[in-house]
């Protein structure tokens, strides 16, 4: 239905207005302040930096094509049109979050950061039963997120999802919580 323009572009154009009509704010469009707490957030993405280093796959192309043992293991490759590579989109998401955090830092006492993807390897299950599950680690987030959040001293919490398990990890001055699934 969305053709080559891609679902991500359609989402970016449609969701903010739809959310606003129902009293919500899409953090991708900018941070929001509630009392003295700033909320910053982006979808986030992956750059393969959280891949399992023990899984020897050979060329990086395996990750870029989302192929393991000859078949695609990530639906993102089938349904998401970013217009550039995963690492490039990930870098854009990190830059946007950094701008939001910088914007908020002079205006609030503390900041809560929100992403869909994770930013700490400790939040990824290490007991993956198959090599295919170990391969999927590369698509759960980016190792660059935690240092970015740590550079902003007012960030006290980071909430994320994507791994579908509850985790709570302390890093630098903030606590990162994967909310899991209900």
Secondary structure in CASP SS format (residue, H / E / C, confidence):
PFRMAT SS
TARGET T0000
AUTHOR 0000-0000-0000
METHOD secondary structure of the structure
MODEL  1
X C 1.00
X C 1.00
X H 1.00
X H 1.00
X H 1.00
X C 1.00
X H 1.00
X H 1.00
X H 1.00
X H 1.00
X H 1.00
X H 1.00
X H 1.00
X H 1.00
X H 1.00
X H 1.00
X H 1.00
X H 1.00
X H 1.00
X H 1.00
X H 1.00
X C 1.00
X C 1.00
X C 1.00
X C 1.00
X C 1.00
X H 1.00
X H 1.00
X H 1.00
X C 1.00
X C 1.00
X E 1.00
X E 1.00
X E 1.00
X C 1.00
X C 1.00
X E 1.00
X E 1.00
X E 1.00
X E 1.00
X E 1.00
X E 1.00
X C 1.00
X C 1.00
X C 1.00
X C 1.00
X C 1.00
X C 1.00
X C 1.00
X C 1.00
X C 1.00
X C 1.00
X C 1.00
X C 1.00
X C 1.00
X C 1.00
X C 1.00
X C 1.00
X C 1.00
X C 1.00
X H 1.00
X H 1.00
X H 1.00
X H 1.00
X C 1.00
X C 1.00
X E 1.00
X E 1.00
X C 1.00
X C 1.00
X E 1.00
X E 1.00
X C 1.00
X C 1.00
X C 1.00
X H 1.00
X H 1.00
X H 1.00
X H 1.00
X C 1.00
X C 1.00
X C 1.00
X C 1.00
X C 1.00
X C 1.00
X H 1.00
X H 1.00
X H 1.00
X H 1.00
X H 1.00
X H 1.00
X H 1.00
X H 1.00
X H 1.00
X H 1.00
X H 1.00
X H 1.00
X H 1.00
X H 1.00
X H 1.00
X H 1.00
X H 1.00
X H 1.00
X H 1.00
X H 1.00
X C 1.00
X C 1.00
X C 1.00
X C 1.00
X E 1.00
X E 1.00
X E 1.00
X E 1.00
X E 1.00
X E 1.00
X C 1.00
X C 1.00
X E 1.00
X C 1.00
X C 1.00
X H 1.00
X H 1.00
X H 1.00
X C 1.00
X C 1.00
X C 1.00
X C 1.00
X C 1.00
X C 1.00
X C 1.00
X H 1.00
X H 1.00
X H 1.00
X H 1.00
X H 1.00
X H 1.00
X H 1.00
X H 1.00
X H 1.00
X C 1.00
X E 1.00
X C 1.00
X C 1.00
X H 1.00
X H 1.00
X H 1.00
X H 1.00
X H 1.00
X H 1.00
X H 1.00
X C 1.00
X C 1.00
X C 1.00
X C 1.00
X E 1.00
X E 1.00
X E 1.00
X E 1.00
X E 1.00
X E 1.00
X C 1.00
X C 1.00
X C 1.00
X C 1.00
X C 1.00
X E 1.00
X E 1.00
X E 1.00
X E 1.00
X E 1.00
X E 1.00
X C 1.00
X C 1.00
X E 1.00
X E 1.00
X E 1.00
X E 1.00
X E 1.00
X E 1.00
X C 1.00
X C 1.00
X C 1.00
END
